[in-house]
Amino acid sequence: MNGGEAMFESSLPGLPVPRRGKVRDVYDLGERLLLVATDRISAFDVVFPTPIPGKGKVLTGLSLFWLDRLRNSIPNHLLSDSIESLDLPSNLARELAGRSLLVRKAGVIPFECIVRGYVIGTGWKDYLASGGICGIKLPVGLRLADRLPEAIFTPSTKAEAGHDENVPFQRLRESVGPTVADRMRGAALDLYNRAAEYARGKGIIIADTKFEFGLANGEVILVDEILTPDSSRFWLLDAWRPGENPPSFDKQYLRDWLERESGWNKEPPAPVLPEKVVEATRSRYLEAYHRLSGKQLSE
């Protein structure tokens, strides 16, 4: 365990009790929220007892990079990546630096907004069974990891427990109204297409990703992390070969190890991760950060 991770297992001094997600701790500060990305990692909807050192900083740093680069697509929840205004003890401020964001509150819309540019994962299984993905018909003869003619929007429900459920776009429209749903779809596709074009120039394919949106003063805004190795599939462009599962810079390495070597049944509790898996996962996250942002992560 890295030095600071233990402190994220309990409430932080001087801050309210957080709401804990799989990876993030959310502190309600009244008019705003403090989001802290820990080094926890999850797979198959289960959180592992072994952290990935520096992972929270990668998620935060990449989200900041993309929020700045894509800021003209849609308003977002970011207020500041500086926590100086919280006047925290110096040791606590050091631990939170680089992994914390102050954001405005929004009513989170309970749907994952998934955009797919390639046929892979559950999308590939769906395509083999139905000839499409989430009810969207696709050309005959696509291969594993093939690029789609155009990116598609496939929403899913956000489950409090268990697995999310893919739903037709019409279900989203019926739930939140056509104006909000159309805004979400349009923004998600624009964000993905702009990011995918940029990433390709950096040698990375963004195969798919997910966004979350909320409502603030009646306006649809982008919330949560965006375009990180936790929320996206990043492939090495030079190694991409349709028909094969490409090398990735995301959680896929961990998922593959769990399915092929760990013997784990995907039910809690999750196993302790061996050092080789921790380091291999960490190196992939750092490489994604460096390739996309052009920066090295500061420890």
C-alpha positions in Angstrom: 0.0 0.0 0.0 1.3 3.4 -0.8 1.9 5.8 2.0 -1.1 8.0 1.6 -3.8 5.4 0.7 -4.5 4.3 4.3 -5.7 7.8 5.2 -8.5 7.5 2.6 -10.0 4.6 4.4 -11.4 6.8 7.0 -12.8 10.4 7.2 -10.3 13.1 6.8 -9.7 15.5 9.7 -11.6 18.8 9.4 -13.8 17.5 6.6 -17.4 16.0 6.8 -17.9 12.3 6.5 -17.6 11.5 2.8 -19.8 9.5 0.4 -17.6 6.8 -0.9 -17.7 5.5 -4.4 -15.7 2.7 -5.9 -12.8 5.1 -6.5 -13.8 8.6 -5.4 -14.6 10.0 -2.0 -17.1 12.9 -2.2 -17.2 15.6 0.5 -20.2 17.9 0.7 -19.0 21.4 1.5 -22.3 23.1 1.3 -22.4 25.1 -1.9 -19.8 22.9 -3.6 -18.3 19.4 -3.5 -14.7 18.1 -2.9 -14.0 15.1 -5.1 -11.0 13.1 -4.0 -9.7 10.4 -6.4 -8.1 7.7 -4.3 -5.8 4.9 -5.6 -8.5 2.3 -5.2 -9.3 0.2 -8.3 -12.3 -1.8 -9.2 -13.1 -4.5 -11.8 -16.4 -6.3 -12.5 -18.0 -3.9 -10.0 -15.9 -5.0 -7.1 -13.3 -2.8 -5.3 -9.9 -4.5 -4.7 -8.0 -4.3 -1.4 -4.8 -3.4 -3.2 -4.4 0.2 -4.4 -2.5 1.3 -7.6 -0.1 4.0 -6.5 -0.6 7.3 -8.3 -3.8 6.2 -10.0 -5.9 8.9 -8.4 -3.5 11.5 -9.7 -3.7 10.1 -13.2 -7.5 10.2 -13.2 -7.5 13.8 -11.9 -4.8 15.0 -14.1 -6.3 13.5 -17.3 -9.8 14.8 -16.4 -8.3 18.3 -16.0 -6.5 18.0 -19.3 -9.6 17.0 -21.2 -11.9 19.5 -19.4 -9.7 22.3 -20.5 -9.2 21.0 -24.1 -12.9 20.3 -24.6 -14.3 23.2 -22.6 -16.2 24.6 -25.6 -18.3 21.5 -26.0 -20.5 21.8 -22.9 -20.3 23.5 -19.5 -18.8 21.3 -16.8 -18.8 21.2 -13.0 -15.2 22.2 -12.3 -14.6 25.2 -10.0 -11.0 24.7 -9.1 -8.2 22.1 -8.8 -6.7 24.1 -6.0 -7.7 23.2 -2.4 -5.9 26.2 -0.7 -9.3 27.8 0.1 -10.1 24.8 2.4 -7.3 25.8 4.8 -6.4 22.2 5.6 -3.4 21.1 7.7 -0.2 21.0 5.6 0.2 17.2 5.7 -3.4 16.6 4.6 -3.1 19.3 1.9 -0.1 17.4 0.5 -2.0 14.1 0.4 -4.9 15.7 -1.4 -2.8 17.7 -3.9 -3.1 16.5 -7.5 -6.0 14.2 -6.7 -8.7 16.6 -5.7 -11.2 18.8 -7.5 -13.7 21.4 -6.1 -16.8 21.2 -8.2 -20.3 22.8 -8.2 -23.2 20.7 -7.2 -25.5 19.2 -9.8 -28.4 16.8 -9.9 -26.7 13.8 -11.4 -28.7 12.2 -14.2 -28.8 8.4 -13.5 -27.6 7.2 -16.8 -24.1 6.3 -18.2 -23.6 8.0 -21.6 -21.5 5.4 -23.4 -20.0 6.3 -26.8 -18.5 3.5 -28.9 -16.2 4.0 -31.8 -15.1 0.4 -32.2 -16.7 -3.0 -31.7 -15.2 -4.6 -28.6 -16.2 -6.0 -25.2 -19.9 -6.4 -24.5 -20.5 -4.6 -27.8 -18.8 -7.4 -29.7 -20.8 -10.0 -27.9 -24.0 -8.1 -28.7 -23.0 -7.7 -32.4 -22.3 -11.4 -32.7 -25.7 -12.3 -31.3 -27.8 -9.6 -32.9 -25.9 -7.9 -35.7 -25.9 -4.6 -33.8 -25.0 -3.0 -30.5 -27.8 -2.0 -28.0 -30.4 -2.2 -30.8 -28.4 -0.1 -33.3 -28.0 -2.2 -36.5 -24.4 -2.3 -37.9 -22.9 -3.4 -41.1 -22.5 -7.2 -41.7 -19.0 -8.7 -41.4 -17.4 -6.5 -38.8 -14.4 -8.0 -37.0 -13.4 -7.8 -33.4 -11.9 -4.3 -32.7 -13.1 -3.0 -36.1 -13.8 0.7 -36.3 -17.4 1.6 -36.7 -18.6 3.7 -39.6 -19.4 6.4 -37.1 -19.4 6.6 -33.3 -22.7 5.4 -31.6 -24.3 6.5 -28.4 -25.5 3.7 -26.2 -26.8 4.8 -22.7 -27.1 2.5 -19.7 -28.7 2.8 -16.3 -26.5 3.6 -13.3 -27.0 0.9 -10.8 -26.5 1.6 -7.1 -25.5 -2.1 -6.7 -24.8 -4.8 -9.3 -24.4 -4.2 -13.0 -25.6 -1.3 -15.2 -28.1 -2.2 -17.9 -27.9 -1.1 -21.5 -31.1 0.7 -22.6 -32.4 2.1 -25.9 -32.0 5.8 -26.4 -35.8 6.1 -26.3 -35.7 5.0 -22.7 -33.4 7.9 -21.8 -35.7 10.3 -23.7 -38.7 9.0 -21.8 -36.9 9.3 -18.5 -35.4 12.8 -18.7 -37.3 14.3 -21.5 -36.3 14.7 -25.2 -34.6 18.1 -24.8 -32.2 16.9 -22.0 -31.7 13.5 -23.7 -30.8 15.0 -27.1 -28.4 17.4 -25.4 -26.7 14.6 -23.6 -26.3 12.5 -26.7 -25.1 15.4 -28.8 -22.6 16.5 -26.2 -21.3 12.9 -25.6 -20.7 12.3 -29.3 -19.0 15.7 -29.8 -16.7 15.1 -26.8 -15.8 11.6 -28.0 -15.2 12.6 -31.6 -13.0 15.6 -30.7 -11.0 13.6 -28.1 -10.6 10.6 -30.4 -9.2 12.7 -33.2 -6.7 14.3 -30.8 -5.7 11.0 -29.2 -5.1 9.4 -32.6 -2.5 12.0 -33.3 -0.8 10.9 -30.1 -0.8 7.3 -31.0 -3.8 6.2 -29.0 -7.2 5.0 -30.1 -10.1 5.7 -27.8 -12.2 2.7 -28.5 -15.0 3.7 -26.3 -15.7 5.8 -23.2 -18.5 6.9 -20.9 -19.6 10.3 -19.7 -21.9 11.5 -17.0 -24.1 14.5 -17.0 -26.0 16.5 -14.4 -28.5 19.4 -14.1 -27.4 22.7 -12.5 -29.9 25.5 -12.6 -31.8 23.7 -15.4 -28.6 23.4 -17.5 -27.1 20.1 -18.6 -23.5 20.0 -17.5 -20.7 17.5 -17.7 -19.8 15.9 -14.3 -17.4 13.3 -12.9 -14.2 12.2 -14.6 -13.8 12.2 -18.4 -11.7 10.2 -20.8 -9.5 8.4 -18.2 -8.2 4.8 -18.2 -11.0 4.0 -15.7 -13.8 5.3 -18.0 -12.3 4.5 -21.4 -10.6 1.9 -23.5 -7.3 3.2 -24.8 -5.4 1.2 -27.4 -2.0 1.6 -28.9 -2.6 2.8 -32.5 0.5 1.1 -34.0 -0.5 -2.3 -32.5 -4.2 -2.1 -33.6 -5.2 -5.0 -35.8 -8.9 -5.7 -36.6 -9.6 -9.2 -35.6 -7.4 -9.1 -32.5 -7.7 -7.7 -29.0 -5.3 -4.7 -29.1 -2.8 -3.9 -26.3 -4.4 -1.3 -24.0 -3.6 1.5 -21.6 -6.5 1.0 -19.2 -8.1 -1.6 -16.8 -8.3 -4.3 -19.5 -4.9 -5.7 -18.4 -6.3 -6.2 -14.9 -9.5 -7.7 -16.2 -7.6 -10.1 -18.4 -5.4 -11.2 -15.6 -8.4 -11.8 -13.3 -10.2 -13.9 -15.9 -7.2 -15.9 -17.1 -4.9 -16.4 -14.1 -6.5 -15.3 -10.7 -9.1 -18.0 -10.3 -11.4 -15.4 -8.8 -15.2 -15.9 -9.3 -15.9 -12.2 -9.7 -17.8 -12.2 -6.4 -16.8 -10.2 -3.3 -14.3 -10.2 -1.7 -11.8 -9.4 -4.4 -8.4 -10.9 -4.1 -5.2 -9.1 -3.1 -3.3 -8.2 -6.3 0.3 -9.4 -6.8 3.0 -6.8 -7.2 3.5 -7.6 -10.9 -0.1 -6.8 -11.6 -0.1 -3.6 -9.6 3.1 -2.4 -11.4 1.8 -3.4 -14.9 -1.5 -1.6 -14.3 0.2 1.4 -12.9 2.7 1.7 -15.8 -0.2 1.6 -18.3 -2.1 4.4 -16.5 1.1 6.5 -16.4 1.8 5.9 -20.1 -1.7 6.9 -21.1 -1.3 10.1 -19.0 2.1 10.9 -20.6 1.0 10.2 -24.2 -2.2 12.2 -24.0 -1.1 15.2 -21.9 2.5 15.4 -22.9 3.4 15.6 -19.2 5.0 13.3 -16.6 3.0 12.7 -13.5 4.5 14.5 -10.5 4.8 12.1 -7.5 
